[in-house]
Amino acid sequence: MEKSKKVLPIMLATALAATPFVVAPHPASAISKIKIKADDDETEADSEYTIEFTLDKDLDSGDEITVTFPKDFTVDRNIDKSDIDADFKVKSVSVSGKKITIKVGESIDEDDNVSFDIRRGITNPRSKGTYDIDIETTSEKSKSGSVKITDGGSSKSGSNKKSSYDDYDVEIDDNTEKKETQYVIGPIKLKEKLTEGDWITVTFPSSDMLPSKISKNDIDINKYSPDSVSVSGKKVEIKVPSKAKSDKELTLKFYKSAGITNPSAGNSYTIKVEWDRDTYESESFSIKKSGSSSSTTSTGTDFTVTLSDNAPGARSSYSFEADFGKTELKDDSTVLIELPSSDMIPGFLDPQDFTINGKAARKVGFSGNKLSLTTPYNFSPSKQVRINIAQSAWITNPKAAGDYTIKVTVDGKTATSKSFRIDGAGSSITTPTTPTAPNTGTTVPANNNTATVGLTNTAVGQQTGVNISVKAFGAALAKQRDFVEVVFPVGYKVPAYIAPGTVSVNGVASSFVAVRGQNVLVYPAQDIPAGSGANIAISAAANIVNPAAKNTYSISVFSSEEKGLLFNRVVGVGVPQPAQPQPTTPTPQPQPSVNVPANAALFKINTNTFQLNGKSYPLQEAPYLANGNTTMVPAQFFKEAMALTTFWNNNAVTISSGSKVIRLTVGSNKATAGNQEFTLPAPVALKNGMPMIPVRFVTDNLGYKVGWDAATSSVYVYN
């Protein structure tokens, strides 16, 4: 807000200057029209507070607004700038006792309405009643506004009637107490349309129902993923995406993979949804006791499971088809697959590795030994459900030989398979007809005598990076499917999660990193041919911590595609570093790999040139990594290096090959390929007038291939 300029007429100013007068004291001004609203007005509730008032005097940038709560309230001393949502710029926030002081970052005129939300950190008193909250500014004296705190028997905002906007349904897949299940809330008729970028607040009956974090991929708003999700206590805050803006009806779907757990049986519960300062309360729903009769029934049919490899512990594809009688599987619905054991499921799952009636799953999640697959929006309803799990999903067989079954559940009805045997013998094995990795099955002699492992910090008990140089792999590694396994000895602290962006393979951020105890599994984002090596860099940001005792420790390296140890090396912690093997011959200068196709275009990260047919050409902007793991290239690359029809300006990009057209928008993470819309791993960015685009989105949708040339540390693209 800019302060208005008030110009005194010249003649009046002259007259005043010539006329003596006495300056009377300015009457004390006071804030007016104070409105205070608690998002949850029940006793002892953690509530968001909305405060509105009108200024009677100007505020300058740097002035303060102070809110003082009564002694019966609890005010979190850690409330900061991020917890204040204001219609003016906020410079800083401080807390002292029950007092919250907000320093404004812009000028605000008198008579302006001021509004802000305190999104967290306020807990209501134990006793119901009406409480006065004081508001004051640098320019105006304190004035009180009141808020009514109830014992839960009255409805929000003092109303004892539900409006026609309330009474929406809550659908629960499994209403057994303490069960992790799917929740569908709504549809809710809203008083105001949804606005992109604003927040919806969903209040569940208790904080015990919610995990500490929910992924935006586990929630739908009117069938679209939200822009962001946060969890605090019993509240889930959801940011409205552009696709849902202007809708005046709201349906929220929390998939089972969101990790929401039912409360205890014996009570009736409701869920509250707040949007645009209006609160909507659902119809009550009940939860049944564990062990009571279940709504899940069996179809009474069994089906056959086909594996590509039935050896104990082997990685295998799985195929099966179940008949669910009168029950149909529909679009945007969930198929639950119960496997014999949880250790069959890897730490990373790609929806593209799972097909339902020939179509890739839209989402895939897991909990324990259960897989949760979501059908795509264009899925045709079917009573026959055919599931194919590709070998590249990295599902492994049970470790022990024996007879096993798989259960599949659709809309509460469960089908159980015929027994299938894990023993490594039998003639019913289906061998994949196409290789799943470059040079799969090809093994070359691999000598890692000069392979090395080094620490970036050798101090005891300190975070360290780890640099690993593998001289050669005996078998090829396929991107996003195969992995390099680094085993840290006892004494090292390895976190339960490592971000892919903190680990690189040949200078490119890894596709995924899984942690199993002391073992770190690194999935490369590029194919690595048999016979070639790799440099793996785990940065200190991965939070791997050296042992607390001075000693030498052995770190081992394995590959998912080779039996036995690749190599191990001794490192020193708090002691001099042991000698590492040295190359017996001089390191040759990098030369283009013989495996790079002749028609490939090559580029390097942070280098503003590309190579084609042995010649170098300039790029206006250099390729770079976004979000730590997404390779971005200039639109120019697709036109000049790949000879694709490409048009761009500061707002949009169009890339076409034959009848397939890709359309992208600068600043957006949404794009279309043909008639389908996709979410990009990073939004299109504009650098000096050149749009920068995730290269894999374009290559994958136009049928191009991407590889890594270790000899020149280059990414290459070819058709």
GIQUI-V173663 format. One line per field, one symbol per residue. phi: phi as a letter, one per 30 degrees, with the letter a starting at -180 (. if undefined). psi: psi as a letter, one per 20 degrees, with the letter a starting at -180 (. if undefined). A space follows every 50 residues. Layout:
BEGIN
phi->???
psi->???
END
This chain:
BEGIN
phi->.cddcccdedddddddddcdacddedddcbdbhdbbbcdbcddiddbdcc bbacdcbdccejdbccccdddddccddcebedcccccbdcdabbbbiccc cccdcadbddiddcbaccdajccdddcdkcbccdbbbecbddbcbcbccc cjdcddiidcbdddddiddbcbdbcdeiddaccccjdcdcdbddbeidcc cccdeadddcddabdddcbcchibdddabbbbiccccbdddddcdidcbb bcbcdeddidcddddjbcbbbcbcbhiccccdddbcbcddjdecddbcdi cbbccccdacdeiddbdbbabbcciddcdcdhbcccccddadddcddbbc eddbcbhicdddbbbabicccbccdddcddeadccccbcddddidcdedc dlcbbbcbbbhiccccdddbccaibjccdccedbdcadhejdcbebccdc dbbbcdbcddicdbcbcbccdacdbdcceibcbcccccdejdccddbbde dcbbbhiceddabcbbiccccccdcbdbddjccaccccddddidcdddcd lcbcccbbbdcbdiddabbcbccibedddcecddbedddebeddddedcd ccbbdibcbbcbhiccbdcdbdeacchiacdcbdeedddccchcdbbabd cabbbbbicdbcbbbdicccbcbicccbcddaddccbhicdcbddddddd dciccbbbcddchbdbbac
psi->pppqpoppqgghggghhipqrpoqppqpqqqrlppppphojqpjqoqppp pqrppiqqpqpirqpppoqrhiqpopijpahiipoqjrppgrpqpocjpp ppoqjrqpqqiqpppqpohripprrhqrapqpppprrhiqrqqqqqqppr jihqrqkjpjqqriiakrqoppgokpqjpprppppaqpoqhqqqppirpp pporhqhihqrhqpqiijqpoljqqrhqpqpocjqppppprhhiqiqjqp ppoorhihkppqaqrirqqrpppppljqppprqqqqpqqpirpqiprqij qrrpppqhpkqpiqpqqppqpqpkdipqprqkrpppoorhqhjiprippp hiipqolipqqhqprqocjpqoppqrhkpppqhpooppoqhiikpqrqhq qaprrppppplipppprqpqpoijrqjkpoppiqqjqpkpippqppokhj qqpqqiojqqjqqqrpppophpphqqppqigrrpppoprphqoprhppph iipqokipqqhqpqpndjppoooqjqqoqpiraqopoorhiikppqqipp rqqppqprqhjqprpgrqqpqpojrqpqpqqqqiqqpqqpqpqiipqhjq pqrqpkplrqppkjqpqqqhqqqrpqjijoppqqhhghghhikqopqqai hrpppqocippppqppiqjqrqocjqqqpqiqqpqpoljoppqohhgggh ijjrqprpohhjlqpqpr.
END
